Each structure stands twice: as C-alpha cells, then as structure tokens.
Amino acid sequence: MKVMVVGGGGREHAIIKKLKEGHEDLELYALPGNGGIAKDAVCVPIGAKDIPEIVKFAVKEKIDFAVVAPDDPLVLGAVDALEEAGISCFGPRANAAIIEGSKVFSKELMKKYGIPTAAYEVFEDSASALAYLETAPVPAVIKADGLALGKGVVIAETREDAKQAVLSMMEDKVFGDSGSRIVVEEFLTGPEVSVLSFTDGNIVVPMISSMDHKRALDGDRGPNTGGMGTIAPNPFYTPEIAQICMDTILNPTVQAMKAEGRPFRGCLYFGLMLTEKGPKVIEYNCRFGDPEAQVVLPLLESDLLDIMQKVSKGMLREEDVTFKNGASCCVVMASAGYPKSYEKGFEITLPADREDAFVFVAGAKLQDGKLLTSGGRVLGVTALASDLPEAVEKAYETVKQVHFANAYYRKDIGKRGLEGEKQV
C-alpha cells in the first residue's frame, strides 16, 4: 500500500513513525519531508502548499491514501483537490478547515451555537480597533484572523501593547493578509489544555489530553513560539472536566459544523482554558497540533492507519480507539534565537531510538550524508514512562544525548503539569 504524508515537520515525523507500526510493508512518501524523516519515508521535494504538484505526484505514483497534516494546504483545499483526483484522504476539506483558517468564522460559529468562549469584538480597520482599545479591559488578546504559523496571537498586558499589536498586524502587515481582520478577545485565566480528536463529521473521539508550552523562555516568559514542549496527559483535565467538555464543546462543535454544511473529517484540535466559570475554547485547529502530536501519538495503542481510513469513510463508529496507560513528555530543541533570528547549518548527532524514547525531526536537512540544522525548531525529544515525573526525567536524559551547536531548549517542560498533579 502506498501512503503519502503532506508536510515536513516534527508532527509529520510523528505521524509517519506511528503509521509504520504494524505496517512494515507500507510504501511511505513525505512531501516535502525533511532530513530526519528521510530515515522513515521517501522524501519528495514538493512544497506542502504546491497543491497541483502534490495531486500530480499522487496520481502518477498511484497513491492509495494521503494524510494532509499542516494547516496551510488544508485551508487552501489540498484534500478537495486530492479527493477530486480519486485519492482517499485524511483531513478536512477547505470548507471545514476554515474553523482554523478564520478566527472570525470560529468565533461566530461558537456564538451562534452557544459554545463557551471568550467575549470578543471583530475589527476590519485599525482606527476602530484603536478606538475600542481606549476603554477595553486589559490584559487583552489580539488575534490575526488568518493563519500565521501559530504566532498570530498577542497577549497584550497593557493598553499600549494592545495598540502596538493592532498596528503591527493591520498597518505593518507582519502576518500579511492574515492580519487584515483582527479579533480582540477578553483575557481568560486558568490552566490550558490541548485536546486532539478524531472526527468523521458525525462523532468525535477525543485523544489523550496534553499541555503545550508556547513561550520561548523558562517560566513561560518571552515571545510565543510554535511550541517548546508538551506533556500528556494534562493533569488538570480530569475525567469530570473531560465529560463537561465533551457535552458542551467537543460534540457541539462537530454537530455545528455538520449543521453548517461543513462536516469536519480529520483531526480537530481543541485549545481550551479551564476558567473559574468552566471550560472555554481559546482556539480550534484543523489538524494535529505540533508538538502535541509528538506526545499523543506515541501513546496511541490502536492502529493509526485503520483509524484514519475509517475517518475518511465516515465510519469512525466501527473503530475502537485506545491509548496506552502512562505519560509522555516532549522537549523541543531549537536553534538559539528562535523564534526571531537564528543561525543554521550545524551538524546534528542523535541517539538511537528506543521503545520508550525517540526523536522527531523538524528543522533539519541531509547534506553529504550529514544531518544539519535548517530551521528554528530543530527536533523534539519524546519519552514515555509509567507516570509524568519519570517521563519528564527520561526526556531530559535523552536531550543530553542530542548534540548540535547553538542548541536551545527550555529546562522546565512539565513543571506546571507536575505542580498540577499535586493540586488535582
């Protein structure tokens, strides 16, 4: 069987490694993949947003099944184009991927269907946004409407910070057209939870919860990044809270999308905050989170390929989705200076994968047989264990066995989770 995964980061490496389990005869292709993925799949130098070339390759190679992993190609309609060419896919069509592609769409969906989220206002010009911010409560959250590599959200502590965020998005166009419209949101407080879920447009099956660490520096300081590490499960997400979220957020969202004529098939990501007034949605993503996938997928006990095929056929009810007991921790190793400027081209040495510890490569390329850094987030080191403290310890032990110049990583991944375990 020939399977194609569109994308080239750590998330895609995690998906590919999990797809291989129990399917050693799979012919796996990654478009474009990266230097680390090349060990596990044939990398094809076609960009993830180059939809015509992706379709041409899939048809020519007679691909049996495709997984479109990143947000950009999903929002641009990669699944629509592949399905129209006769290729079965895991991932939402463009009219469903809009749940991530437009913050305004997702906020209005939640408002219409009574799904709990932060209060908000939408602005299409900077003057009205700045006028609103003269009296709006701070801190405030400023969000670009469109996709921005996971960085289009600013938590503004002061009125001046909020105004500067508006100007940079709407006037300076730091996120291009994605900042043409913005959402100004109420600032919520409480533990954050990421819940990835499989959904075939009819039912939703949540995966193990996780906790992302977005800020660049220890102590949750510094700029927002694509994610500096994750743990799973999230200790704050108790069975009781999980049931509340299923009843008030997860299932209502899937049913709302179906009612809107936008059935969502794929992985729907719920970014939640557990506030004093109950769980609320911070954001939706139309795909596996990165680096959440790197802690959740290693704990998946069921066959990922079987699940994905059932999702694509609207037959998820027929699949028993189970997860291993225990916990996992992923520490992201980045290039010093990320998410701003950083050097690249340094050689990477990696330890051999073990059953309980492995490396998912993100920003690296192969050159003359050597693996070299080529991005900001270079790789993620994931470890599994019977409990969270041991998983965190193992992950950091493995980090010490990875070497490249200018390596940077947070030293406190899992700390909030460990503190949460004591509170729950």
Protein Blocks (a to p, Z undefined) as FASTA:
>chain_A
ZZddedjbfklmmmmmmmmnoplmbccdddebjfklmmmoccddddfklmmlmmmmmmmn
opabdcdfbfmlmmnommmmmmmnopacedddfklmmmmmpmklmmmmmmmnopacdddd
ddfbfklmmmmmmmgccddddddfbdeehpacccdfbfklmmmmmmmmmmnomnojmlmp
ccdddddeddddddddddehlaccddddddddfbfbghiiajddebjbdcdddfklcfkl
mmmmmmmmmmmmmmmmmmnopacedjddddddddfkopcdfbdcfbdcdfklmmmmmmpm
bdfklmmmmmmnopmmmpccdddeddddddddddehiabbcdehiacddddddfkbccdd
fbdcdeehiacdfbfblbdcddddfbfklmmmmmmmmmmmpccehiacdfkghklmmmmm
mmZZ
